[in-house]
């Protein structure tokens, strides 16, 4: 899959937080699992019609952690959550 196709699939351009979008757009292979998780969270939020904000992404990732049983998958979700929280201002 080409880099342009992958980014279009995950809709990172729709993120209001351009720093977060750039981080994942430039992540490379070492964050491929996290890219998948964030892309899935973005799709879920957009499908429900909610505002695509870091807060909504955080809530979606917490929900994913609550329903995921596989430890390896939880680690990837948790790492994605930590990255998003790191890019999130305290006042939202």
C-alpha positions in Angstrom: 0.0 0.0 0.0 1.4 3.4 -0.9 2.0 6.1 1.7 -0.6 8.4 0.1 -3.2 5.6 0.0 -2.6 4.7 3.6 -2.9 8.3 4.8 -6.1 8.8 2.8 -7.6 5.7 4.3 -7.0 6.9 7.9 -8.3 10.5 7.4 -5.5 12.0 9.5 -6.0 15.2 7.5 -9.4 15.5 9.2 -7.7 15.9 12.6 -7.9 19.4 14.0 -4.7 18.9 15.9 -2.2 19.2 13.0 0.8 18.3 15.2 -0.9 15.0 16.0 -1.8 14.4 12.4 1.8 15.1 11.3 3.2 12.8 14.0 1.2 9.9 12.6 1.6 10.8 9.0 5.4 10.6 9.5 5.4 7.7 11.9 6.8 5.1 9.6 6.8 1.4 10.3 7.7 1.6 14.0 4.2 2.9 14.8 2.2 0.9 12.2 -0.1 -0.7 14.9 -0.7 2.7 16.5 -1.5 4.1 13.0 -4.1 1.4 12.6 -5.6 2.0 16.0 -5.9 5.8 15.5 -7.3 5.3 12.0 -10.0 3.0 13.4 -10.8 5.5 16.2 -11.1 8.3 13.6 -13.4 6.2 11.4 -15.7 5.4 14.4 -15.9 9.0 15.5 -16.7 10.2 12.0 -19.3 7.5 11.4 -21.2 8.5 14.6 -21.1 12.2 13.6 -19.3 13.3 16.7 -16.8 16.2 16.6 -13.3 14.8 15.7 -11.4 16.2 18.6 -8.6 14.9 20.8 -11.1 14.4 23.6 -13.3 12.2 21.4 -10.3 10.2 20.3 -9.2 9.7 23.9 -12.7 8.5 24.8 -12.8 6.2 21.8 -9.4 4.7 22.8 -10.4 4.3 26.4 -13.5 2.4 25.2 -11.3 0.2 23.0 -9.1 -0.6 26.0 -12.1 -1.6 28.0 -13.4 -4.1 25.4 -10.1 -5.5 24.2 -8.9 -8.7 25.8 -5.6 -9.4 24.0 -2.6 -8.0 25.9 -0.6 -7.2 22.8 -3.5 -5.2 21.3 -4.0 -3.4 24.6 -0.4 -2.4 24.6 -0.8 -0.8 21.1 -4.0 1.0 22.1 -2.4 2.2 25.3 0.6 3.6 23.4 -1.7 5.3 20.9 -3.6 6.8 23.8 -0.4 8.0 25.4 0.6 9.7 22.2 -2.7 11.4 21.8 -2.7 12.6 25.4 0.8 14.0 24.9 -0.5 16.1 22.1 -3.6 17.3 24.0 -3.7 20.6 25.7 -4.8 20.6 29.3 -7.7 23.0 28.8 -10.0 20.8 26.6 
